[in-house]
């Protein structure tokens, strides 16, 4: 019994810490918080966010319900990367996008956010006339709109978005609430920890 507790208690504690980090059920942003985030974003944007983009961020935050959501990203590359003067990083848009992807990994994870899906376009099927020719789609799970704002602010301070806008000619980004999803992160982590506990129990006998 004691050996089971020695194995089970740390795993339960680890799962509790995971749930605390992963979150997904919080309180909505207050108007004061929104104003503070917007003030800081405007101060650190460094020309990365035009005013219309800042207005979009404000609208997104003002509709916060405190819950997790997924941000859908449709992306089309530039023919050549377009960096501001002073950046000698070449003109490959995909290389610029890879720099952005690597740079945002820690700010995302730090704030309980995860990249859940990336898919490259592999053909055409049903398209309305005049539809944009997107190159890839990416879906990012955010713990809340508060955490999205924290991620955006941290990335702006680190001047990370310069790589994104150098790479991207056009993008369509919008939040979605999953209705049906087979991406069960909480359950997957729970099963994984149970399996680890079972293996440790067998080894300890």
N, C-alpha and C positions, 0 to 999 in steps of 0.2 A: 504493500500500500504506500509506504513512504517513497519507494522508488517511482511509483506512478505520479505522486504529487510533485516530486522533484522534476519530472519531465513535463507534467501537465501545467503546472502553475506558471513557469516561464513562457510557455507557448500561449497560454491565455493572456498573460501580460503583454506579450508581443502583439497578439491580435487586437487587444484593447488599444495599444499605441497606434496600430495601423488604422483602426476605425477613427481614432482621434485625428490622425493626419488626413485620412481620406475624406472625412466629413460628408458634406452634401446636404445637410439640413441645418441651416443657420437662420439668423434674423436678417431681415431686409436692411439695406443701407439707409441711413438717415439722411435727410437733406443736408445736414452739416457735413457728414462724411463725404457726400457726393461733391459738395462745393470745395472741400479740402482736396479731394483727389483731382478735380478739374484744375484747381489753382496750381497744384504741383505738376500736373501733366503739361500745362501751358508753359510753365517755367522751365521745364526740362525737355521740351519737344525738340529743340535744336533744329527747327525747320523740317522735322520728319513728318509731322502731322499737320496738314492744312486745316484751316478753320472748319471746313465741312466735316472732316474726319473727327475733330474734337467735338463737334455738335452731335455726331453719331454716337460717340462714346457717352456723352452726357445723356442722350436718349436711352441708350442701353442700360446705364446705371439707374436711371430714374424709374425703370420698370422692374427693378429687382424684387424678387420674392424670397431671397435668402437661400434658394435651393440650387442644387447642381444643374448644369445644363451642358449641352454640346454645341460647340461653334463649328459650323460648316464653312469650309473655305474652298472656293473654286478659283483656280489660279491659271493665268496665262503669262508666259515668260516674254521678256523683251527679246528682240533680235540680238541685241548686245547689252551687256550690263551697263548701267548708267550711274556711276558713282559721282558724288560731288567732287569738286577740285580738291586736290591734296591726298586722294586715295589712289595708290598705285597697286590695284588688285586685279588688273586684267579686265576683260570685257565679256567673260563667260557668264551668262545669267544663271546657269545651273550651279556653277561654283559659288556664286554669290549667295544663292539660295541655300546651299549646303553650309556656308558659313553662318547664315542666320539660324538654320536648324540646330547646329551644334551649340550656338551661343544661347539659345533660349531653353535648352534642356534643363539646366539647373534652376533658372527662375520659374519654370513651369513646375517641376517636382517640389521645389521649396514651398510653393503655395498650394500644394495638393491637387495639381492639375496634371493631366496625362494626355499624350498623343495616342489616340486609340485606333486610328486608321489613316493610311495614306495609299492612294491608288492612282496609277498613271493611266491616262486615257489610252484605250487600245482600239478605238474604232468609232463608228457612228451608227446610230439607229434611228430614233425618232427625234427630229429636231425642228423647231419652228423656224420660219424664215427669219434670217438676221440673227440667229443665235450665236453667241460667242464661242469661239473655238478654244475651250479650256484645255490646258495641258495636264493638269492633275487635280485631284480632290484630296483634301485633308480634313480630318475631324479631330477636334481637341476637346476633351472633357475638362470643364472648369468646376471647381468645388463650389463656387458661387460667383456672382458678379463682383462681389467685394474682392475675391481672389483674382478675378480677371483684371480688376483695376490695379491691384498690387503688382501683378505680373507686368502690366503695361507700363506702370510707373518705374519699376526696377529696370526694365529693358530700355526705357527712354533715357534714364540716368546713365546707363552703360553704353548708350549710342548703338544699340544692337539693331534697331530697325533700319539703319542705313543700308544694311545688306539686303533686307527684304525689298525695300523700294528700289534698290539698284537692279534687282533681279526681275521684278514684276512689272509688266506693262499694264495689266488689268486684273482685278480680283473682285469677287462677289462673296461677301462674308455675312452670315446671319446665324443667330442662335436658334437651336431646336431643342424640343423636349422629347426624349424618346418615349414612344408609345409601346413598341414591342422591340426588345433588344435581347440578344443572346450573349452580350458582353456583361457577364456577371462577376465583377471584380471582387466584391466582398465575399461571395460564395466560393470563388476560385481560391482566394487566399485562405479561407477557412478550411477547405478540403486539403490544400497543400500542407497546412500546419497539422491537420489530423494525420495525414500520411507520414509526416516527419515524426510526429509523436509515436505512431505505431512502429516505425522502423527503430527509433531509439529504445522503445520498450522491448522489442525483440532482441536487440543487441545487448541490453542490460541484463537479460535473463541468464 
